[in-house]
Amino acid sequence: MKVISTEQKPIKLWLDDIEDGALEQAKNLANLPFTFRHVSIMPDSHQGYGMPIGGVLATEGVVIPNAVGVDIGCGMCAVETSLKEIDTDTLKKIMGEIRKAIPVGFGHHKEKQNEKYMPRIDNSAYYSKENLDVKFKICGREYSSALTQIGTLGGGNHFIEIQKGNNGHIWIMIHSGSRNFGYKVAHYYNELAISLNELWHTSIPKEWELAFLPLDSQEGQDYLREMQYCVEFALANRKLMMDRIIDIFNGVFDNAISKYPMINIAHNYAVMENHFGKNVMVHRKGATKATLNTIGIIPGSQGTASYIVRGKGNPESFQSCSHGAGRKMGRKAAQRTLNLEEEKKKLDDMGVIHAIRGIQDLDEAPGSYKDISVVMKNQEDLVDILVELKPLAVIKG
């Protein structure tokens, strides 16, 4: 861990190679009047909107929509199957069936899915459209559309991956979020925060893109409620995809795969936690909870290892760790500079059934990401590795 002490609050970094834009954003966070104690920057960090991806920010009295991001509740889930081996032809068959069952990219289901898959309001009743309209301004408006989005992967760096663990088992891993639900909520409340901050003549520069909502305001409470529903929806989305993938496996293997408990961990959200003896609003944007003994997931790229980890509860990171390898170049830069044939050959030589077909796919090539082994080395004080997973086949959003 390195410490920068030039700003109003210290910046604690778990990496050596932070880009200038991300460092500038970290300094902005450190100079906010409501930042608590210090800013933590994880080893996969890179520039985002307002706040670096891979950043952890604790605040007093406010929540910042841009410190959560647009894909609210985005995260990882993984299941260890009882299967020990799988051949290439069978893998290709399974991946083909997954593509039929799970829309990717901008794709949605053609028909609305059963409401039973949506998050519940309590242990006995599902959210209804009527309840949402009363309690949730944006989620109520978007609820009908969300019924075609649940159980879909989305685009960007979202993926479905079949892996082989060094514990001898085949694993299934999914990275996905709250789809358009989360984007609409994030956009609405960030714009609302901007307009209110202008009305209040706040001292925080607009160009920092860190407009806030007070926790004791109606707007702040509305955001937290809708944000939490998006977190729950993102989990429901991942669970539905996982259930359908398990069904596909069992169809191919004649019900030979028993389903283990699903590991789930989100990396875009804000939550009230107690740190250093004080209740504060912890924003994790592209960062994962790593409280003591919490089981988490840190993925690499589609050509590198991923990891099942156990948190160490390090207080200096606000008990957090990285959410992945982290980008080392932007999407457009990757498409301009990486060599398509070289990137494909790397994956082909590894025997990975991958998702790189053309230049447009280079933004998700292994060469566009940081070295996951370095990232893991940099956070040895944050997590312990339980299982290392090597990719066998990948579907990208």
C-alpha positions as CSV (number, residue, x, y, z in Angstrom):
1,M,0.0,0.0,0.0
2,K,1.2,3.5,-0.9
3,V,-0.1,6.7,0.6
4,I,-0.4,10.1,-1.0
5,S,-0.7,12.8,1.6
6,T,-0.8,16.0,-0.5
7,E,-4.6,16.4,-0.4
8,Q,-7.1,17.1,2.4
9,K,-7.5,13.4,3.1
10,P,-4.9,10.7,2.4
11,I,-5.2,8.5,-0.7
12,K,-4.2,4.8,-0.1
13,L,-3.3,2.9,-3.2
14,W,-2.7,-0.8,-3.8
15,L,-1.0,-0.3,-7.2
16,D,2.0,1.3,-8.8
17,D,0.6,2.0,-12.3
18,I,-2.4,4.3,-11.7
19,E,-3.1,6.4,-14.8
20,D,-3.1,10.2,-14.6
21,G,-6.9,10.6,-15.0
22,A,-7.7,8.1,-12.3
23,L,-5.2,9.7,-9.9
24,E,-6.8,13.1,-10.6
25,Q,-10.2,11.7,-9.8
26,A,-8.8,10.1,-6.6
27,K,-7.5,13.5,-5.6
28,N,-10.9,15.0,-6.2
29,L,-12.4,12.4,-3.8
30,A,-9.8,13.2,-1.2
31,N,-10.8,16.9,-1.3
32,L,-14.5,16.5,-0.8
33,P,-15.7,18.1,2.4
34,F,-17.6,14.9,3.5
35,T,-14.9,12.3,2.7
36,F,-14.3,10.2,5.8
37,R,-10.7,9.4,6.9
38,H,-9.1,8.5,3.5
39,V,-9.7,7.3,0.0
40,S,-8.8,3.7,-1.0
41,I,-7.8,2.8,-4.5
42,M,-7.7,-0.9,-5.5
43,P,-5.0,-2.6,-7.7
44,D,-7.3,-2.8,-10.7
45,S,-8.1,0.9,-10.7
46,H,-8.6,3.0,-13.9
47,Q,-10.4,6.1,-14.8
48,G,-14.2,6.2,-14.7
49,Y,-16.9,8.9,-14.5
50,G,-16.3,11.1,-11.5
51,M,-14.7,8.4,-9.5
52,P,-12.1,5.8,-10.5
53,I,-13.3,2.3,-11.2
54,G,-11.7,0.3,-8.4
55,G,-12.3,3.1,-5.9
56,V,-13.7,2.9,-2.4
57,L,-15.1,6.1,-0.8
58,A,-16.6,6.5,2.6
59,T,-18.7,9.6,3.2
60,E,-20.5,11.3,6.1
61,G,-24.0,12.5,5.5
62,V,-24.2,12.1,1.8
63,V,-24.5,9.6,-1.1
64,I,-22.9,10.2,-4.5
65,P,-24.7,8.5,-7.4
66,N,-21.6,8.8,-9.7
67,A,-19.6,7.0,-7.0
68,V,-21.8,4.0,-7.5
69,G,-22.0,4.2,-11.3
70,V,-24.5,3.4,-14.0
71,D,-24.6,-0.4,-13.7
72,I,-25.9,-0.5,-10.1
73,G,-25.4,-3.9,-8.5
74,C,-23.2,-5.2,-11.2
75,G,-21.3,-8.2,-9.9
76,M,-20.1,-11.7,-10.1
77,C,-21.6,-15.1,-9.4
78,A,-20.0,-18.6,-9.5
79,V,-21.1,-22.2,-9.0
80,E,-18.7,-25.1,-8.5
81,T,-20.2,-28.1,-10.2
82,S,-19.6,-31.8,-9.4
83,L,-18.3,-32.3,-12.9
84,K,-14.5,-33.0,-13.2
85,E,-14.0,-33.1,-16.9
86,I,-15.6,-31.8,-20.1
87,D,-14.4,-32.2,-23.7
88,T,-14.3,-29.6,-26.4
89,D,-17.2,-30.8,-28.5
90,T,-19.4,-31.0,-25.4
91,L,-18.3,-27.5,-24.4
92,K,-19.2,-26.1,-27.8
93,K,-22.6,-27.8,-27.6
94,I,-23.3,-26.3,-24.2
95,M,-22.1,-22.8,-25.3
96,G,-24.5,-23.0,-28.3
97,E,-27.4,-23.8,-26.0
98,I,-26.5,-21.0,-23.6
99,R,-26.5,-18.5,-26.5
100,K,-30.1,-19.7,-27.4
101,A,-31.3,-19.3,-23.8
102,I,-29.6,-16.1,-22.7
103,P,-29.7,-12.9,-24.8
104,V,-26.4,-11.0,-24.8
105,G,-25.4,-7.4,-25.7
106,F,-28.4,-5.2,-26.3
107,G,-30.6,-8.3,-26.6
108,H,-33.6,-8.8,-24.4
109,H,-36.1,-11.6,-24.2
110,K,-38.9,-11.5,-26.8
111,E,-41.4,-12.2,-24.1
112,K,-41.8,-10.9,-20.5
113,Q,-40.4,-13.3,-18.0
114,N,-42.4,-14.6,-15.1
115,E,-42.7,-12.0,-12.3
116,K,-41.7,-14.6,-9.8
117,Y,-38.1,-14.1,-10.9
118,M,-38.2,-10.4,-9.9
119,P,-36.9,-9.3,-6.4
120,R,-39.4,-9.5,-3.6
121,I,-40.5,-6.7,-1.3
122,D,-40.4,-9.1,1.7
123,N,-40.5,-12.8,2.4
124,S,-44.0,-13.3,1.3
125,A,-44.9,-10.9,-1.5
126,Y,-43.4,-9.9,-4.9
127,Y,-43.0,-6.3,-5.9
128,S,-46.0,-5.4,-7.9
129,K,-46.1,-2.7,-10.6
130,E,-48.5,-0.8,-8.3
131,N,-46.1,-1.0,-5.3
132,L,-43.2,0.2,-7.4
133,D,-45.1,3.2,-8.7
134,V,-45.7,4.3,-5.2
135,K,-42.3,3.5,-3.7
136,F,-40.0,3.8,-6.7
137,K,-40.2,6.7,-9.2
138,I,-37.8,5.2,-11.8
139,C,-38.0,1.5,-11.1
140,G,-41.8,1.7,-11.2
141,R,-41.6,3.3,-14.6
142,E,-39.1,0.8,-15.9
143,Y,-40.6,-2.3,-14.3
144,S,-42.4,-3.6,-17.4
145,S,-39.3,-3.3,-19.5
146,A,-37.3,-5.1,-16.8
147,L,-39.4,-8.2,-17.2
148,T,-37.8,-8.7,-20.7
149,Q,-34.3,-7.9,-19.3
150,I,-34.1,-10.3,-16.4
151,G,-32.0,-13.3,-17.3
152,T,-30.0,-11.4,-19.9
153,L,-26.2,-10.8,-20.0
154,G,-25.8,-7.2,-21.3
155,G,-22.7,-5.9,-23.1
156,G,-19.2,-4.5,-22.5
157,N,-17.2,-6.7,-20.1
158,H,-20.0,-8.9,-19.0
159,F,-19.4,-12.6,-19.6
160,I,-20.4,-16.2,-19.1
161,E,-17.4,-18.4,-18.6
162,I,-16.9,-22.2,-18.1
163,Q,-13.7,-22.8,-16.1
164,K,-11.6,-25.5,-14.6
165,G,-10.5,-25.0,-11.0
166,N,-7.3,-26.1,-9.5
167,N,-9.5,-28.0,-7.0
168,G,-10.3,-30.4,-9.9
169,H,-13.9,-29.1,-10.5
170,I,-15.6,-27.4,-13.5
171,W,-17.0,-24.0,-12.5
172,I,-19.6,-21.7,-14.1
173,M,-19.1,-17.9,-13.7
174,I,-21.2,-15.0,-14.7
175,H,-20.5,-11.2,-14.7
176,S,-23.6,-9.1,-15.2
177,G,-25.6,-6.2,-13.7
178,S,-28.9,-4.4,-13.5
179,R,-29.2,-3.8,-17.2
180,N,-31.2,-0.7,-18.2
181,F,-32.9,-0.6,-14.8
182,G,-29.7,0.5,-13.1
183,Y,-28.7,2.9,-15.8
184,K,-32.0,4.7,-15.7
185,V,-31.9,5.1,-11.9
186,A,-28.3,6.2,-11.9
187,H,-28.9,8.8,-14.7
188,Y,-32.0,10.2,-13.1
189,Y,-30.5,10.7,-9.6
190,N,-27.2,12.0,-10.8
191,E,-29.0,14.6,-12.9
192,L,-31.2,15.4,-9.9
193,A,-28.1,15.8,-7.7
194,I,-26.5,18.1,-10.2
195,S,-29.5,20.4,-10.3
196,L,-29.8,20.4,-6.5
197,N,-26.1,21.1,-6.1
198,E,-26.3,24.1,-8.4
199,L,-29.4,25.3,-6.5
200,W,-27.4,25.0,-3.2
201,H,-24.3,26.7,-4.8
202,T,-22.2,23.9,-3.5
203,S,-18.4,24.4,-3.5
204,I,-17.7,21.2,-5.3
205,P,-16.8,21.9,-8.9
206,K,-19.3,20.6,-11.4
207,E,-16.5,19.2,-13.6
208,W,-15.6,16.8,-10.9
209,E,-18.8,14.9,-11.7
210,L,-19.4,14.2,-8.0
211,A,-22.8,15.7,-7.3
212,F,-24.3,14.5,-4.0
213,L,-27.6,13.9,-2.2
214,P,-27.9,14.4,1.6
215,L,-28.8,11.2,3.4
216,D,-31.4,13.1,5.4
217,S,-33.2,14.4,2.3
218,Q,-36.1,12.9,0.5
219,E,-34.0,12.7,-2.7
220,G,-31.2,10.9,-0.9
221,Q,-33.5,8.3,0.6
222,D,-35.3,7.8,-2.7
223,Y,-32.0,7.1,-4.4
224,L,-30.9,4.6,-1.8
225,R,-34.2,2.8,-2.0
226,E,-34.1,2.6,-5.8
227,M,-30.4,1.7,-5.8
228,Q,-31.0,-1.2,-3.4
229,Y,-33.8,-2.5,-5.6
230,C,-31.4,-2.4,-8.6
231,V,-28.8,-4.3,-6.5
232,E,-31.5,-7.0,-5.8
233,F,-32.5,-7.0,-9.5
234,A,-28.9,-7.5,-10.6
235,L,-28.6,-10.5,-8.3
236,A,-31.9,-11.9,-9.5
237,N,-30.7,-11.4,-13.1
238,R,-27.5,-13.4,-12.4
239,K,-29.4,-16.1,-10.5
240,L,-31.9,-16.7,-13.4
241,M,-29.1,-17.0,-15.9
242,M,-27.2,-19.4,-13.6
243,D,-30.3,-21.5,-13.1
244,R,-30.8,-21.8,-16.9
245,I,-27.2,-22.7,-17.5
246,I,-27.3,-25.4,-14.8
247,D,-30.4,-26.8,-16.6
248,I,-28.5,-26.8,-19.9
249,F,-25.6,-28.7,-18.2
250,N,-28.0,-31.2,-16.7
251,G,-29.7,-31.7,-20.1
252,V,-26.3,-32.6,-21.7
253,F,-25.0,-34.7,-18.8
254,D,-28.3,-36.4,-17.9
255,N,-28.7,-34.6,-14.6
256,A,-25.2,-35.5,-13.6
257,I,-24.3,-32.1,-12.2
258,S,-25.4,-31.3,-8.7
259,K,-25.8,-27.5,-8.0
260,Y,-23.6,-26.1,-5.3
261,P,-24.5,-22.9,-3.4
262,M,-24.0,-19.9,-5.6
263,I,-21.3,-17.4,-4.6
264,N,-22.5,-13.9,-5.3
265,I,-20.6,-10.6,-4.9
266,A,-21.6,-7.1,-6.2
267,H,-19.1,-4.3,-7.0
268,N,-21.2,-1.2,-7.8
269,Y,-23.2,0.0,-4.8
270,A,-23.3,2.2,-1.7
271,V,-24.1,0.9,1.8
272,M,-24.0,2.1,5.4
273,E,-21.2,0.4,7.3
274,N,-19.2,0.9,10.5
275,H,-15.5,1.7,10.0
276,F,-13.0,3.0,12.5
277,G,-15.9,3.3,15.0
278,K,-18.2,5.4,12.8
279,N,-21.2,4.7,10.6
280,V,-20.4,5.9,7.1
281,M,-21.8,5.5,3.6
282,V,-19.3,3.3,1.8
283,H,-19.3,3.6,-2.0
284,R,-17.7,0.7,-3.9
285,K,-17.4,1.4,-7.6
286,G,-15.7,-1.5,-9.3
287,A,-14.6,-2.7,-5.9
288,T,-15.6,-5.8,-3.9
289,K,-16.4,-6.3,-0.2
290,A,-13.6,-8.3,1.5
291,T,-14.7,-8.4,5.1
292,L,-13.2,-11.1,7.3
293,N,-14.0,-14.5,5.8
294,T,-16.3,-13.1,3.1
295,I,-16.1,-15.4,0.0
296,G,-15.6,-13.3,-3.1
297,I,-14.8,-13.5,-6.8
298,I,-12.0,-11.7,-8.7
299,P,-12.1,-12.5,-12.5
300,G,-9.3,-12.0,-14.9
301,S,-9.8,-11.6,-18.7
302,Q,-11.1,-14.2,-21.1
303,G,-7.5,-15.6,-21.5
304,T,-6.3,-15.4,-17.9
305,A,-7.1,-16.9,-14.5
306,S,-9.9,-15.9,-12.2
307,Y,-10.0,-16.4,-8.4
308,I,-12.3,-17.4,-5.6
309,V,-11.0,-15.5,-2.6
310,R,-11.6,-15.1,1.1
311,G,-11.6,-11.6,2.6
312,K,-9.1,-10.6,5.3
313,G,-11.1,-7.6,6.6
314,N,-8.3,-5.1,6.1
315,P,-9.6,-1.8,7.6
316,E,-7.3,0.4,5.5
317,S,-9.2,-0.6,2.3
318,F,-12.5,-0.3,4.1
319,Q,-12.5,-4.1,4.0
320,S,-12.6,-4.1,0.2
321,C,-10.6,-5.6,-2.7
322,S,-10.4,-5.4,-6.5
323,H,-13.3,-6.5,-8.7
324,G,-11.2,-7.9,-11.5
325,A,-8.0,-7.3,-13.4
326,G,-8.8,-3.8,-14.5
327,R,-8.3,-2.2,-17.9
328,K,-4.9,-1.0,-18.9
329,M,-6.2,0.7,-22.1
330,G,-9.5,2.2,-23.2
331,R,-11.9,0.3,-25.5
332,K,-11.1,2.5,-28.6
333,A,-7.4,2.4,-27.9
334,A,-7.5,-1.5,-27.7
335,Q,-9.3,-1.6,-31.0
336,R,-6.7,0.7,-32.6
337,T,-3.5,-0.8,-31.2
338,L,-4.0,-4.5,-30.5
339,N,-3.3,-7.0,-33.2
340,L,-6.4,-9.1,-33.9
341,E,-4.5,-12.3,-35.1
342,E,-2.1,-12.2,-32.2
343,E,-4.8,-11.9,-29.6
344,K,-6.8,-14.7,-31.2
345,K,-3.7,-16.9,-31.4
346,K,-3.0,-16.4,-27.7
347,L,-6.4,-17.8,-26.8
348,D,-6.4,-20.5,-29.5
349,D,-3.0,-21.7,-28.2
350,M,-4.5,-21.9,-24.7
351,G,-7.4,-24.0,-26.0
352,V,-9.9,-21.4,-24.9
353,I,-13.2,-21.2,-26.8
354,H,-13.3,-17.4,-26.9
355,A,-15.4,-14.5,-28.1
356,I,-12.9,-12.6,-30.3
357,R,-14.0,-12.5,-33.9
358,G,-13.2,-9.1,-35.3
359,I,-11.5,-5.8,-34.5
360,Q,-14.6,-4.6,-32.6
361,D,-14.0,-7.4,-30.1
362,L,-10.4,-6.3,-29.2
363,D,-11.7,-4.1,-26.4
364,E,-12.3,-7.3,-24.5
365,A,-9.1,-9.1,-25.5
366,P,-6.6,-10.1,-22.8
367,G,-4.1,-7.5,-24.0
368,S,-6.5,-4.7,-23.0
369,Y,-6.4,-5.8,-19.3
370,K,-3.8,-5.6,-16.6
371,D,-1.8,-8.7,-15.6
372,I,-4.2,-10.4,-13.1
373,S,-1.2,-12.1,-11.3
374,V,0.2,-8.6,-10.5
375,V,-3.2,-7.4,-9.3
376,M,-3.5,-10.4,-7.0
377,K,0.1,-9.9,-5.7
378,N,-0.7,-6.3,-4.9
379,Q,-3.7,-7.2,-2.7
380,E,-2.2,-10.1,-0.7
381,D,-3.1,-8.1,2.4
382,L,-6.7,-7.9,1.4
383,V,-7.6,-11.4,0.3
384,D,-6.5,-15.0,0.4
385,I,-6.8,-17.1,-2.8
386,L,-9.0,-20.2,-2.3
387,V,-9.3,-21.5,-5.9
388,E,-7.6,-20.5,-9.1
389,L,-9.8,-20.9,-12.2
390,K,-8.6,-21.2,-15.8
391,P,-11.0,-20.4,-18.7
392,L,-12.2,-23.1,-20.9
393,A,-15.0,-21.3,-22.9
394,V,-16.3,-17.7,-22.9
395,I,-19.4,-15.9,-24.1
396,K,-18.9,-12.1,-24.0
397,G,-21.7,-9.5,-24.0
